[in-house]
């Protein structure tokens, strides 16, 4: 599909006079457009759910979730991957964000990187991807060569693939086993896909990573029980979670927190069953990480 045929490149009649608007009028126009994003995503709810199921299956077999993107799309993947570490207590090699041009592309454009299909392939080869991994290409346009090159390579060696694009029937979607293709309509600022398209991608990546982590026992009720308490705020949040779940005193929750070596999930199971840290860990492993099943 030619670039001038892409929804993400078309002009938005509702913002055609953008340069004449007052700030108040501008905010109203942009906010009205942004409200359409969640509704557009809802059309792809089932597709997103199927992709989440695949990621869960991969995680259960020691696989990884690997995001692959360029520009804003790549940055969003790197961001989502980075935030999984403190939120869900996973190591940095469980959810990985690859961006065309490497780490420096997070803050500065790397000329030609997104147009290099072989670079997408090379970046995945460097990770030694296998059939338990899931590679998700992120491309607002749905035609980024870096992403297409990576997905084609992944498929060629039997690695499951997904995509998040903002154009239907995209070229990227042709190389995704689990395509998510959301039409958010033309941008307020023509072609600026960091706007509605970027918002849609962020929301969808939130769903993918959070849904997959829920699916492997990283959450109890709606609490992040595998959080890494790396600062004062997170330490207090951890103690509060223990207290709330166990309905115990401040002193008891702090005691369990310390005796569990600051592992919230372990502390909860210790308190639930009145067992030692060692037995709590055994129960959690037997339950495959799910506190409800201990």
HUJO-V330324 format. One record per helix or strand. SS is the DSSP state (h for helix, s for strand). FROM is the first residue (numbers start at 1). LEN is the number of residues. Records with the same first field share a line. If there is no record, write none. Layout:
# HUJO-V330324
SS=FROM-LEN + FROM-LEN
This chain:
# HUJO-V330324
h=3-3 + 7-3 + 13-3 + 18-3 + 23-12 + 36-7 + 45-15 + 71-18 + 103-4 + 113-3 + 117-9 + 145-12 + 172-4 + 196-19 + 232-15 + 250-10 + 264-10 + 277-10 + 291-3
s=65-5 + 95-5 + 134-6 + 160-6 + 178-4 + 220-1 + 223-1
